[in-house]
Amino acid sequence: MRGRFDGEIADGGPGSLLGTPDIFRWPEERLGGLLNFRWIPEKPDHGQIFLTFRYEIIESLSVGADYRPLTGDVTFAGNWRAISENDGWRPAVILGTSNDDFGDVSSQSYYGTVSKHLGEWGGFSFSPYAGATYIEALNDLRPVGGLHVRRGDWSAMISYSGVDEHLTVSRDIGNHTVSFVLFDLEKPGLAWTWRF
């Protein structure tokens, strides 16, 4: 899933660049843009190919668009980190909207989540999140949640979107992230994200 993990969870931080070739480090100054592509061949046309572009217009607030080229749908995407987590017990609070797939239904959703980095054990970093999403097409408010686990440039995310469970395994290469996606734990796909 996109959108729900921007900020502390989605960003590997400075450590994500360690051990990667210099060619993948450009541009060195992040401008706050994000381009994401996802392909899941077993999904219907509206969910098979998905593109999103966002730009951080002010600190902690990004806006952009989601695009589904096979159906021509363009929808608004926005994400606001209302509260940043600290080194103590305060979690991050993230509010936003995006177009997502819920089973075979494509819908705009409006969500709020809290997330907290819990620390490291055995070289693995753990960050759970929980919240709720309102799914416009279903006219329903559903719980969401998941766990993000990171070790160096590798990470895994198990998440519940309010309808489906998903697994994502990712590898950071500088400003790029390549991911294997298992939508609904049964439909495999690939994703690529570029932060610039």
C-alpha positions in Angstrom: 0.0 0.0 0.0 1.1 3.4 -0.7 0.6 6.6 1.2 0.2 5.3 4.7 3.9 4.9 5.4 5.3 8.3 4.3 7.6 9.9 6.9 9.4 8.0 9.5 8.3 4.5 8.4 8.7 4.8 4.6 12.0 6.7 4.6 15.0 4.5 5.2 16.8 7.6 6.4 20.5 8.3 6.0 21.5 4.8 6.8 19.7 3.5 3.7 22.4 4.9 1.5 25.2 3.0 3.3 26.9 0.4 1.2 25.3 1.4 -2.1 27.3 2.5 -5.2 27.8 6.2 -5.7 26.0 6.1 -9.0 22.7 5.6 -7.1 23.2 8.6 -4.7 22.0 11.3 -7.1 20.6 13.8 -6.5 22.4 14.3 -3.1 19.9 17.0 -2.0 16.4 15.6 -1.8 13.8 18.0 -3.1 10.9 16.1 -1.6 9.5 14.4 -4.7 8.3 10.8 -4.9 7.4 8.7 -8.0 6.0 5.2 -7.5 5.1 2.5 -10.0 3.3 -0.7 -9.2 2.5 -3.7 -11.5 0.3 -6.6 -10.4 -0.5 -8.6 -13.5 -3.3 -10.7 -11.9 -5.4 -7.7 -10.9 -8.2 -6.2 -13.1 -7.3 -3.2 -15.4 -8.0 -0.6 -12.7 -5.4 -2.1 -10.3 -2.9 -3.8 -12.7 -0.7 -0.8 -13.3 -0.6 2.1 -10.8 1.5 5.3 -10.8 1.7 8.0 -8.2 3.6 11.2 -8.0 3.9 13.4 -4.9 5.8 16.4 -3.9 6.4 17.8 -0.4 5.3 21.4 -0.8 6.1 22.2 2.9 7.7 20.2 5.6 5.5 17.1 6.4 2.9 17.9 3.7 2.9 16.2 0.3 0.4 16.4 -2.5 0.1 14.8 -5.9 -1.9 12.4 -8.0 -2.5 8.7 -8.5 -2.8 7.5 -12.1 -4.2 4.3 -13.5 -3.1 4.2 -17.2 -5.2 1.2 -18.2 -8.4 3.0 -17.2 -7.3 6.6 -17.5 -8.3 7.4 -13.9 -6.5 10.3 -12.2 -7.2 11.0 -8.5 -5.8 13.3 -5.8 -3.2 12.1 -3.3 -2.2 14.0 -0.1 -0.3 13.1 3.0 0.3 15.2 6.1 2.5 14.2 9.1 0.5 16.1 11.7 2.8 15.0 14.5 6.4 13.7 14.2 7.5 10.9 16.6 10.2 11.7 19.1 12.9 9.7 20.9 10.5 9.3 23.8 7.0 7.7 23.6 5.3 10.1 21.2 4.3 8.4 18.0 3.9 9.9 14.5 0.4 10.8 13.4 -0.3 10.8 9.7 -3.4 11.9 7.9 -4.1 11.6 4.2 -6.0 10.5 1.2 -5.2 8.3 -1.8 -6.8 6.0 -4.3 -6.4 2.4 -3.3 -7.5 -1.1 -4.2 -9.7 -2.9 -1.7 -10.2 -6.3 -3.1 -11.5 -5.7 -6.6 -12.9 -2.3 -5.7 -10.9 0.9 -6.6 -11.8 3.7 -4.2 -10.6 7.0 -2.8 -9.8 6.5 0.9 -9.2 8.9 3.8 -7.0 7.7 6.6 -5.4 8.5 9.9 -2.6 6.4 11.4 -0.2 6.4 14.3 3.2 4.8 14.0 6.1 4.4 16.3 9.7 3.1 15.9 10.1 0.6 18.7 13.9 0.1 18.4 16.2 -2.5 17.2 16.7 -6.2 18.2 19.3 -8.4 16.6 20.0 -5.8 13.9 16.3 -5.5 12.9 14.3 -2.3 13.3 10.6 -2.6 14.1 7.9 0.0 13.4 4.2 -0.9 13.9 1.3 1.3 12.8 -2.5 1.3 13.4 -5.4 3.5 12.5 -8.5 3.7 10.4 -9.5 4.4 6.8 -12.8 5.6 5.3 -13.4 3.7 2.0 -15.6 6.0 -0.1 -16.8 3.3 -2.6 -17.8 1.0 0.3 -19.1 3.9 2.5 -17.4 2.2 5.4 -14.8 3.0 8.1 -12.3 0.2 8.6 -9.3 -0.5 10.8 -5.8 -0.5 9.3 -2.5 -1.6 10.7 0.7 -3.3 10.0 4.4 -3.8 10.9 7.4 -2.5 9.1 10.7 -4.4 9.7 14.1 -3.1 8.4 17.6 -4.4 8.4 20.0 -2.2 6.5 18.9 -1.7 2.9 16.3 -4.5 3.2 12.8 -4.2 4.6 9.5 -6.0 4.9 6.0 -4.8 5.5 2.9 -6.8 6.5 -0.2 -4.7 6.4 -4.0 -4.8 6.6 -5.8 -2.2 4.4 -9.2 -2.6 5.9 -10.2 -5.3 3.4 -7.0 -7.2 2.4 -3.7 -8.3 3.9 -0.5 -7.5 1.9 3.2 -8.4 2.1 5.9 -6.2 0.6 9.6 -7.1 0.6 11.9 -4.2 -0.5 15.5 -3.3 -1.2 16.8 0.2 -1.1 19.4 1.3 -3.7 20.2 4.9 -3.0 17.1 7.0 -3.7 15.4 4.0 -5.3 13.4 1.2 -3.8 12.6 -2.0 -5.6 9.8 -4.1 -4.1 8.2 -7.5 -4.4 4.4 -7.2 -3.6 2.0 -10.0 -2.6 -1.4 -8.3 -2.9 -4.1 -10.0 -0.8 -1.3 -12.5 0.0 -2.0 -14.2 -3.3 -1.4 -11.9 -6.3 2.4 -11.2 -6.9 3.7 -8.0 -8.4 6.5 -5.6 -8.5 6.9 -1.9 -7.4 9.6 0.7 -7.8 9.9 4.0 -5.9 12.2 6.9 -6.7 12.7 9.7 -4.1 14.2 12.9 -5.5 
